[in-house]
Amino acid sequence: MLPLTRPFQILAISKLAVPSISPLLHRSFAQPFSTSTTSRCASSSSEGDAAPATESADHANSSKKGSLKSGLYLVATPIGNLEDITLRALRILKSADVILSEDTRHSWKLLQHYNIDTPLLSYHKFNESQREMTTLSRLRDGQAVALISDAGTPVISDPGLELVKLCTRENIAVIPIPGPSALVTALSTCGLPTNEFTFVGFLPKHAGSRRSRLLNAANQAVTQIFFVPPHKLLQFLTETSLIFGESRSCVIAREMTKLHEEFWRGTLGEAVMVFSSGQPKGEITLLIEGKADSPSKAPSEDELEHELRDLISKGHSISTSVKIVAEGTSVKRKDVYALALRLFAKPDETEESSNG
């Protein structure tokens, strides 16, 4: 046992000692050191619970297993370094009736590291509907359910949104347990403006949808944040350098909080050259500076025609192509549509449109 020199003071803890933090805290409350200590501890929780007063909301209407109240707990977990988990997160994970995780094999390493034996169930896109129904049944029965992602804060570009919606519709408590987030970690370190930003997340797999999303992002004046799988980094950089422009500044955050943490800074054009030689490892958060405030120059008719031809050649209808181009430029949709009809519509279609 670690020595406690005075109540509420914990000495430096080694990695191996971390799993026993929660029991130590419980013992420090359960075993009074003096009359004054007993008084402080008793006043911290009217339920006789070991949690600090600021967390007493977790304990009203306790679940069957432990001292947690019934509800869905969204528990943030480390994005790389296991030491970045909070004391509250550890207590919730130990006290919950069950833990939902996207990848149980990955999450088991975290639970094993901290000696947490709470049952772990998979919850991913292939079993979402089924798992949501069984989870709602647990919650209706008064259980406490913890939801974690593979890394970071749950529901952000991860499964869980539908479960949260179902809980709110049934007035089931949804309790956030804040902590690590790749989005915020990268943003705070990037050196790009942080007063406003857009979190785009993962891009769609469909080429047309992806291009539409990038065209919209390229015209925003605020920092744009993306999640990029390592095997798609070069493709992403190639597409964005064409749409955003090669001179646009970017930051590539990789392996954050881990041993090989890296923040690469430069332009999109430079990034294409640097990362074309090999595929990096680890999940990537990529940030691109917003569009500079300046009068937007309308694209020429030749440029509009090029964009339209490219989209139509990939199987998009004229109407869809017009919508994508109009959303990505400062040109009015009706003007783009008129150009598209003139270039691509059959004579009878053009006549029909003008009569309509």
Secondary structure, 3 states (H helix, E strand, C coil): CCCCCCCCCCCCCCHHHHHHHHHHHHHHHHCCCCHHHHHHHHHCCCCCCCCCHHHHHHCCCECCCCCCECEEEEECECCCCHHHCCHHHHHHHHHCCEEEECCHHHHHHHHHHCCCCCCEEECCCCCHHHHHHHHHHHHHCCCEEEEECCCECCCCCCCCHHHHHHHHHCCCCEEEECCCCHHHHHHHHHCCCCCCEEEEECCCCCHHHHHHHHHHHHCCCCEEEEEECHHHHHHHHHHHHHHHCCCCEEEEEECCCCCCCEEEEEEHHHHHHHHCCCCCCCCEEEEECCCCCCCCCCCCHHHHHHHHHHHHHCCCCHHHHHHHHHHHCCCCHHHHHHHHHHHHCCHHHHHHHHHC
